[in-house]
Amino acid sequence: MTSLKASMAPSLIEPQKRDAEYGSNVAQYLIDLHDNKGTFDFCGGMMFQLMLSDKLRQHLESVASGNKDQPVIYDASHPRMFNLPNYKQNADADNMNIFHGRELRKVPGAEGGFGFVLQLSYAGEDPEGWSKEEIATYDGWGHDSGRQWRKADDYEAEGFQGFKQKFGENAFGLNHRFYLHYDSENRMWLSAEDGCEGTPSAGKGPLRSIFGF
């Protein structure tokens, strides 16, 4: 397995170097994490590769070049999504404060060695984004064990053409809403609505929360 430390630049991981490199350009930071197959440490060592849908990456490129509508990274006083202003339990996302995403498993070749991918997609018209069925049945504030997991056949039947080609025939997943926040040490966390979260990392980190699956 390729060393994560060898594949991730310090500016993608270390808060001080991150801020020096990217400043307020969060969009470019997310693009570079995607392009470098950056991994996020969930659950004290479960490594998820971050992948952006083509549409979301294209959107973030536009944001990064103009520095408008930047994704928001909330401060440490917002450790859970329900702490966000105007929070509601629904399927809404705006590509700034809240993102549509999926936790995908059994993905061949996923960076980190676990076969795990954290995919973020564009909220709106996106061929790789949430289907109308995912939107209608979303209840991501609940426990994973009681939610609807989807297999590759399900994703393709609901309109994600090419899912198997991109993630593999055995891949399966669960949709989540995500947002970004800092902690008291200025680390950035990508946090799901149910509280599961990960931080850019080249290795094991502190236990944060455990997936219900």
C-alpha positions in Angstrom: 0.0 0.0 0.0 1.3 3.4 -0.9 2.4 5.5 2.1 -0.2 8.2 2.8 2.5 10.5 4.1 4.3 10.2 0.8 1.2 11.0 -1.2 -0.2 14.0 0.9 1.6 17.3 1.0 2.0 18.9 4.5 -0.2 21.8 3.4 -3.1 19.4 3.0 -2.7 18.1 6.5 -1.0 20.5 8.9 -3.2 23.5 9.9 -0.5 26.2 9.9 0.9 25.1 6.5 -2.7 24.8 5.1 -3.5 28.3 6.1 -0.2 29.7 4.6 -0.9 27.9 1.3 -4.6 28.4 0.9 -5.7 31.3 3.1 -9.4 31.7 2.7 -9.5 29.8 -0.6 -11.3 26.8 0.7 -12.5 25.8 -2.7 -9.0 25.3 -4.0 -8.1 23.4 -0.8 -10.9 20.9 -1.5 -9.9 20.6 -5.1 -6.3 19.8 -4.2 -7.4 17.2 -1.6 -9.5 15.6 -4.4 -6.7 15.8 -7.0 -4.1 14.4 -4.6 -6.4 11.6 -3.5 -6.4 13.0 0.0 -7.6 10.8 2.8 -9.7 11.7 5.9 -9.3 9.8 9.1 -12.7 8.7 10.5 -13.1 6.7 13.7 -9.5 6.8 14.7 -8.0 5.1 11.6 -10.6 4.4 9.0 -9.2 6.2 6.0 -11.7 7.5 3.4 -10.5 9.0 0.1 -12.2 12.3 -0.7 -13.7 12.3 -4.2 -15.6 15.2 -5.7 -18.1 14.7 -8.5 -17.1 16.2 -11.8 -19.8 18.8 -11.5 -18.8 19.9 -8.0 -15.2 20.1 -8.9 -16.1 22.3 -11.9 -18.1 24.5 -9.6 -15.3 24.8 -7.0 -12.9 25.7 -9.8 -15.1 28.6 -10.7 -15.3 29.6 -7.0 -11.6 29.3 -6.5 -10.7 31.5 -9.4 -13.2 34.2 -8.4 -13.1 33.7 -4.6 -16.9 34.2 -4.4 -19.3 31.8 -2.7 -16.5 30.0 -0.9 -17.3 27.0 1.1 -17.7 27.9 4.8 -15.6 26.3 7.5 -17.4 27.0 10.8 -15.5 27.7 13.9 -15.1 25.3 16.9 -18.3 26.5 18.4 -20.2 24.5 15.7 -19.1 20.9 16.4 -22.4 19.4 15.1 -24.5 20.3 12.1 -27.5 21.1 14.4 -25.3 24.0 15.7 -25.4 25.8 12.3 -27.7 28.8 11.9 -31.1 28.0 10.6 -30.5 24.2 10.7 -33.4 22.1 9.6 -33.8 18.3 9.3 -34.2 18.0 5.6 -32.3 17.1 2.4 -31.3 20.7 1.5 -27.7 21.6 0.5 -26.2 24.8 -1.0 -22.6 23.8 -2.0 -21.3 26.4 0.6 -22.6 25.7 4.1 -23.9 22.1 3.5 -22.9 19.6 0.9 -24.5 16.4 -0.4 -22.3 13.4 0.0 -22.0 9.7 0.2 -20.1 7.2 2.3 -19.0 4.5 -0.1 -17.5 1.2 0.7 -15.8 -1.7 -1.1 -14.3 0.6 -3.7 -11.4 -1.1 -5.4 -8.1 0.9 -5.2 -9.4 3.6 -2.9 -6.5 5.4 -1.3 -5.9 4.5 2.3 -6.2 0.8 2.0 -9.8 0.3 3.3 -11.7 0.6 0.1 -13.6 3.6 1.5 -14.5 6.7 -0.4 -16.2 9.9 0.8 -17.8 11.4 -2.3 -19.2 14.9 -2.4 -21.5 16.0 -5.2 -23.1 19.1 -6.4 -26.5 20.0 -4.9 -28.5 20.7 -8.0 -28.2 19.2 -11.5 -25.4 16.7 -11.2 -25.4 13.3 -13.0 -23.4 11.9 -10.1 -25.4 13.7 -7.4 -28.3 12.5 -5.2 -31.2 10.9 -7.0 -34.7 12.0 -6.3 -35.1 8.8 -4.3 -32.1 9.7 -2.1 -33.6 13.1 -1.5 -37.1 11.8 -0.8 -35.9 9.2 1.7 -33.1 11.1 3.4 -33.0 10.9 7.2 -29.3 11.4 7.8 -29.8 12.8 11.3 -30.7 9.2 12.4 -28.5 6.2 13.2 -26.9 4.6 10.1 -28.2 1.1 11.1 -31.8 2.2 10.5 -31.2 4.0 7.2 -31.3 2.8 3.6 -28.0 1.6 2.2 -27.8 1.4 -1.6 -25.9 -1.1 -3.7 -24.3 -0.4 -7.1 -27.4 -1.7 -8.9 -29.6 0.7 -6.9 -27.5 3.7 -7.8 -27.6 2.9 -11.5 -31.3 2.2 -11.4 -31.9 5.6 -9.8 -30.0 7.4 -12.5 -26.3 7.3 -11.6 -25.1 5.9 -14.9 -21.5 4.7 -14.7 -21.5 4.1 -11.0 -20.1 0.6 -11.3 -17.4 1.8 -13.7 -16.3 4.5 -11.3 -16.7 2.7 -8.0 -16.9 -1.0 -8.8 -19.7 -3.5 -9.0 -19.6 -4.4 -5.3 -19.5 -0.9 -4.0 -22.4 0.2 -1.7 -23.1 3.3 0.2 -25.2 5.7 2.3 -25.9 9.3 1.6 -25.1 12.0 4.2 -25.2 15.8 4.3 -21.8 17.2 5.3 -20.4 20.5 6.5 -16.9 21.8 7.5 -15.7 23.0 10.8 -12.6 23.7 12.8 -11.7 22.3 16.2 -9.8 23.9 19.1 -6.5 23.0 17.4 -7.5 24.6 14.1 -7.8 21.2 12.3 -10.6 21.0 9.7 -13.3 18.3 10.0 -15.7 17.1 7.4 -18.7 16.2 9.5 -21.8 14.3 8.6 -25.2 15.2 10.0 -25.2 12.3 12.4 -21.9 13.5 13.9 -19.5 11.1 12.2 -16.5 13.1 11.0 -13.0 12.9 9.7 -10.0 15.2 9.3 -7.4 15.2 6.6 -4.7 12.9 7.8 -1.7 10.8 6.8 -2.4 8.2 9.5 -4.2 7.4 12.7 -5.9 10.0 14.8 -8.0 10.3 17.9 -11.2 8.4 18.1 -14.0 10.7 17.2 -17.1 8.7 16.4 -18.1 5.3 15.2 -20.2 4.5 12.1 -23.4 2.6 12.9 -22.9 0.1 10.1 
